[in-house]
Amino acid sequence: MKKVYFLQTCDTCRRILKDVNIDGFEKQEIKTNPITVAQLEEMRELTDSYESLFNKRAKLYREMDLKNQNLKEVDYKQYISDEYTFLKRPVFIVDNQIFIGNSKKVVENLKELVG
């Protein structure tokens, strides 16, 4: 399976989607087509925690003062399920591998895999 979860209004997502070969990828824009609990759980199975899928740069994260709260895995899952902005993006799934976020290393590893 090849899938990418992204936000169309995110400049970084658009840049990465142009930069990476996404031929054959199923694309899901998470604002207009929100992720399901099953999709979130599928992502979680491929990574070490819900926290690794959580976007701590989100404006809402600061507005809700979540940094000063003691969040647990169940909280991260709930926030991501409730609000698309809390999913770190883009998220690429290639077979049994997941690539989360926009760090240079993540994007380079993804490009090595998909060309």
N, C-alpha and C positions, 0 to 999 in steps of 0.2 A: 504494500500500500504506500502511496505517496500522497501526502496531504499537507496543506499549509493553512494555518489560521492567521488572519491578518486584519488590520484595520485600514480601510481605504483612505481615511482622512489623515493617516500618519505618514509624514514625509519619509521617515526612516524605513517604514515597511515598504513603501513604494520604491524607494531606492534599492533596497535589498531584492525585491521581487524582479526588478530590472536587471540586477547584477548576477542573479543566480538562474541557472537553467531550470525553469519550472515546467518544461514540457512534460505532459503526462501527470501532472499534479492535480489533485482535486483541490479547488480553492474555496475557502469559506471565509467570507467577510463577517466578522463577529458582531458588528453593530446591527446589521440588517438581518443576519442569520445567527442568532446567539448560540453559543455552545450548549450542549445538553449535559446533564449530569453524567450520562454514560460516556460522552466524549471526554469530559474532564477526568473521569476515572481511568479511561484508556490512557490518557496522557500521564497520569500519576503512576500507572504501572510501568511506564518507560523511564521514569526518573526517580529521584530519591525522596521527594516530598512534594506536598502541595505548595510549600513555601518557595520551592525553586521555580514554580510556575507563577508566582505572585509578583506583580509589578509594584515595587516600593517607590517608584518615581511618579506614580499617578497623582494628579492634583487632588483627587478625592482622598488619597492616603494621608496627605498633609492636612486637608480640611477636617477630616474625621479624627485627627491626632492619633492615628493607629500606631505610630512609632512608639508612643509612650504607653501602649497597652501590651499586656503579655499574651500575644496571640498564639494559639495552638493550631495543630494541623486541621482540626475540624473548623476553626475560624477561617483559615486561609481558604479552605474548600468552599465554605459558605459565601465569603466575600466574592470569590471568583465566579461562583454560580449566580450570584445576585447582580453583579455589575461587570459588564464586559471590560471596562477600563482596568480592572484588577488583573487581567491575564497579561503576563509578560509576553511581548510580541516582537516579531512574528514567532510562531511555533511551527516548525517543520517536522513532519514524521515521515521517515523513509524506512520502510519495512519495520524492523524492530528498534530503530534508532530515533531519538528525539533531539532536536536542536532548538533551544529556547533562547529567545532574546536576540539582541543585535550587537553583541560584543564582537570585536574583530576576530577573535579566536573561534567563536561559534560559527560565524559566517564563513571563515576560511575552511573549517572542517567540513561544513556542508558543501561548499563548492568543490572540495576534493572528492567528495562522494558522488555528487550528481553532475559534475562537470560545468 
